[in-house]
């Protein structure tokens, strides 16, 4: 090592430039350097990784005499003198060439994108004088400041968009946390899921989801229809007897509960106050609720479909929950037990599905089960058709029956018969499980849902035909109010039957199974029947909101009560499912049934009512009009005479009133559904192939391990004395030396194996 004051001589060899332009100094020249250098090796400062391709400065090589020398790929002294215009400090005077200009520009361009710290480090590592480094840094800073101004001007909009998106994400996260903190029945749902599994939990999740739906509908109708009517409401002179809670008639007829009570005039408070058109408010409020429900159903169905069918983590069989899913923030004893119970239930469900998928049936067993399925479908369809015919004849003679009987309770006959059918027939369908014997419990639930939805929607369709073609045309009174009362009675009677079934039927079944016939035991929760009760009630609410704007409020109360009733009955009278199964995909199927045929049937019924039927002449906000939709037509005609509202007229004529728009919208929805379905099938195939690949890789590893063990055994048999001596030495060494020796021996064995078998 030389001292700081000594001069170290470095032999520099410069390669000949192929272009022939570059001037070459002598092949050997002595360059004085004040830097202390190790005598054995020469340390050359390195440039950052981004500059390696452009500036490979030095390369070490040994000449013929064995001396270590440095070879320049580019004359850096000349390049710096030309780039920085400071050639007088270098002592090397060379002509300026275009090649050097290009490399100097590349040097500056490579330094500009770096961060300040990396740029300073790269310039400091350059083999230049301090003056050259200062000039180089000034040039780079000047160029970077120019680019910074241009980038700042160009990226202003991008920064604004980024800040807006960041604020939106923060608002969305805060809103999600707020909604989760005020979520209803969170702890109760965890208890239900831990004890009865996700299949039973799906019913309560669906009930809570419908409750949120009705809360929104009630808030909208109460704000835009009921409150304006309350400001001009006249005093009700009818006497309240209490029977109105069952019949829905009497005192409730002259209240905001029914369509016939609402005024058809424009509400105005004071001569200078703003006007409020009740006809437009009534139609737009009901239509707005239905539009929001439509898009909410589509969004929820797509979200559950994506989470439960498309995302690949669903097919991981829950192994991640077994290994990685424990939450260490849970410290309370009861919470820990509940978490353990939830995890064990989900693992049992996944294992049960794997075991059920591997069941193989013989041809005879398949034929017997197929025959049983066909017979069950024939019987169930016959029963449903018989019930629909009975309801049709009863509804057709209902008006004559009510005219001959003055008893107020006579109006409950039709709702009573319909509720009895909805209570008895689904239980009869549930008995088919003794014959069909599905291997997958999910398939059994799907079958019961389809049979029950066919029965209930058929009954609602017959009742709608009765209301729109018999009550609306033959009745001289306010037929909209009569239909609202009928729907109220159906909804209330269904609620009463559900309460009686929970308190009496399920309780008696528990007594029979535990004390009288112990072989029966406790019953299992019938998911299909209970879910169809919710869909049936919600369908009535959507139809009846036009005739009875307070129905969402009534449904909100019934759902709130039914949650606690079903929860108590579940804990007392039911046992967990005997076949554990994963029901994460059930919510998607529930919402699909709610959308089709339930919601689509509601849209068809209300469309016929608004476009084809004539309103009552003596009641309601549309009295005196030939059709309900005439109020919209007259409003559009009024707006067409005002130039500032022509855009509203264009939207109505080209979007809302255009058949082509709805056709295109339907086509887009079908295309998106088809694409989602194809994505699902593709991901299922990919997941299956990946599973097979993992299995094959495991088999390959086992095969290689077997080969290695055989080769090691052959080597031991070939050199027994060597292994005996090594084992004797290992007995004298400590545990650390033993591990080191095993690793070295394994390494030697692998090297010998690779030499003998290069392909392996």
TABELPE-V745577 format. One record per pair of residues at least 4 apart in sequence whose ideal C-beta (glycine too) atoms are under 6 Angstrom apart, sorted by the first residue. I is the first residue (numbers start at 1). GAP is how many residues later the second one is. Records with the same first field share a line. If there is no record, write none. Layout:
BEGIN
I->GAP  GAP
END
This chain:
BEGIN
2->4  6  34
4->32
7->25
8->25  29
9->21
10->21
11->58
12->19  58
13->56  58
14->10  58
17->5
21->76
23->71
25->4
37->5
44->14
45->80
47->4  8  75
48->70  74
50->60
51->4  59
54->52
56->17
58->12
59->12
63->4  6
77->13  15
78->16
79->4  21  24  25
80->4  48  52
81->6  9
82->14  18
83->21
84->48  51  52
86->49
89->40  42
108->32
111->8  29
112->31  32
114->4  5
123->10  13  14
128->4  5
147->4
151->4
155->4
185->4
189->15
190->148
192->4  9  12
193->8  149
194->144  147  148
196->4  380
197->148  383
198->385
199->378  382  384
200->325
202->381  384  385
203->324  327  328
206->384
207->356
210->324  328
211->348
214->338  341  342
215->341
217->72  335
218->4  334  335  338
220->69
221->4  64  328
222->4
224->57  61
225->60  324
226->30
228->39  48
229->27  33
232->35
236->18
238->13  16
240->11
243->4  165
244->6  7  8
247->161  164
248->4  237  240  241
249->4  236
252->5
254->7
255->6
256->5
257->293
258->223  226  290
259->221  222  225  288  361
260->218  221  359  360
262->359
263->15
264->357  359
266->9  11
267->9
268->5  7
269->4
278->4  343
279->342  352
280->4  355
281->4
282->339
283->4
284->4
286->260
292->4
297->4  298
300->291
301->4  290  291
304->4  283  284
305->4  283
306->4
307->4
308->6  276  277  280
309->371
310->369  370
312->371  375
315->372
316->4
317->33
318->28  29  32
320->4
321->4  22  25
322->25
330->5  6  9
348->232
349->231  232  233
352->228  229
353->229
356->83  84
359->80
361->4  5
372->63  64
373->63
376->56  60
380->49  71
384->70  71
387->34
388->70  74
391->68  71
392->70
394->23
395->71
397->4
398->16
402->8
405->5
412->4
415->74  75  78
419->74  75  78
420->4
421->4
423->74
425->30
426->26  103
429->19  22
430->96
432->4
433->11
438->5  6
441->138  140
442->139
445->82  83
448->80
449->4  79
452->80
453->4  140
456->76  80
457->140
460->79
464->141
465->4
466->4
467->4  16
468->4
470->4
471->4  8  11
472->7  141
475->4
478->138  141
479->137
480->67  140
483->64
484->63  64
487->53  57
488->60
489->4
490->50
491->49
494->43
495->63
500->4
501->4
502->4  63  67
506->63  67
509->14
510->4  63
511->4
512->4  5
513->7  8  9
522->53
524->53
525->49
527->4
531->59
532->4
535->58  59  63
539->59
540->4
541->10  14
542->60
543->59  62
544->4  7
545->6
546->60
558->4
562->4
566->4
569->4
570->4
594->4
595->4
596->4
597->4
607->4
608->4
609->4
610->18  19
611->18
615->5  7  10  13
616->4
617->6
622->6
625->5
626->4
636->13  16
639->6  9  10
640->9
650->4
651->4
652->4  5
653->4
654->4
655->6
711->42
716->7
730->8  11
733->4  5
753->4
END
